[in-house]
Amino acid sequence: MKKVLLVCLLISTFTLQINAQENSNFKNETVEFLKLTGAGSAFENAIEQIGAMVSEENKAAYIIEANGTLDGLYEKMAELYMAEFTEDEIQELVTFYNTDLGKKLADKQLGLTQKAMMFGQSWGMEVQNIAQKYN
């Protein structure tokens, strides 16, 4: 009986290790996808902009420490995307973002999103004015 239990325990441990490895590969692919979409550039720009207030003598230390936070951010974002997309879908997205069109989209996406947000804010104010008219 002890041998059967030991064999079951070993099989369970082995299965967990395989699943953890597969999940790790999935997470790595998802992080690669995030970086391909231009998120890395956006984070680097944010670090630079926020660091504008840091004195020149402390700038190098700030950049090292700020860049050190990126792995944790990528991990959290990867988990978010992994909850919404399958591994096959992430692989398809990675393939797309490695095409010329995907690279163009990644390059333009942040600027387009910012402009679209301005349009949305302007539209929201317009609709708010309409709503006030009917109060």
N, C-alpha and C positions, 0 to 999 in steps of 0.2 A: 504494500500500500504506500509506503514511504517513497519507493522508487517511482511509482506512478505519479505521485504528487510532485516529486522533484522534476520529472520529465515535463509535466504540465507547466510548472513554474519556469523552467528553462525555455520552453516554447513561447510562453507569454512574454518573457523578457526579450527574446529574440524578435518577436512580432512587434513589440513596442519600439525596439531600436530601429527596425525597418521603417515603421510608420513615422518615427521622429526624423529619420533621414529623408524620407519622401517629403515631409512637411518642410524640412529645412531647404530642400531643393526648390519647392514651390515658393517659399518665402524669398529665396535668393532671386528667382525669376521675377517675382513681383517687384522686388526692389529695383532690379534692372529695368523693368517696365517703367517704374516711376521716374527713374533717372532719365530714361529715353524721352519721356513726355515733356521734359524741360523743368521738372520740379527742382532738380539740382541747381540749375541756374537761378531759379526764383529764390531758393534758400540762400545761395551765395550772395545774391543782390540784397536780400533782407539783412544778412549778417553785415554786409558792407554799410548799408544805410543806417542800421541801428548803431554800428560802431563808429559812425561819423562823430559822435559826441565823446568818444574815447580819446584821451590824450595820445599824442604820437609816441611818447615813451612807453605807454602801456598797450599800444595797438597790436604788436606781435603776440603778446600773451593773450589778449582778448580774442584774436582770430583763432589761435590754437584751441582755446577753451570753447569758443562758440562752435567751431567746426566739430569739436568732440561731441556735441549734442546731436549731430545729424544722424548718427547711427540709430539712436533711440527713436528719433522722429520717423526715420524710414521704417523701422520695425513696426511702429504703431500704424503708420499709413499702409504698410503691406498687409497687416492683419485686417484692416478695414476693407481693402480691395479683395483679399482672399475670402472674405465673408460674402462677397457679391459676385465674384467670378470664379470659374473653375480653373484648374491648372491648364487645361487645354485652351481655354479662352485667353488666359494670360499669355500663353505661348503664341497664340495668334496675334495678340496685340503687340508683343515684342517683335514679331516678324513684320507687322505693319509699320511700326515706328522705326524699323531699320530700312524701310524703303525711302525713296526720294520724297514721295508725298507725305509719308509719316514724319520725316525729318522737317519738312516745311511746316507741317501742322504744329509740331513741337516748338519750332522757332517762333511761330506767329501766335500760338495759343494764349500766352500770358497777356500780350497786348490786346488781343481780341476780347479776352475776358474782362479786362479793365475797361475797355470802351463799352462793352455790353452792360457792365455794371452801371456806368454813367447813364446810359440810355434807360436802364431800369429805374434808376433813382429819379430821373427827369419824368418818366412816365408815371411813377408813383406819386410825385407831386401834382401832376396833372389830374390824376384820378382823385387825389385828396381834395383838390379844388372843386371838382365836380361833386364829390360827396358833400362838401360844405355848402354848396349851392342848394342842396336838398334838405338841409337841417331845418 
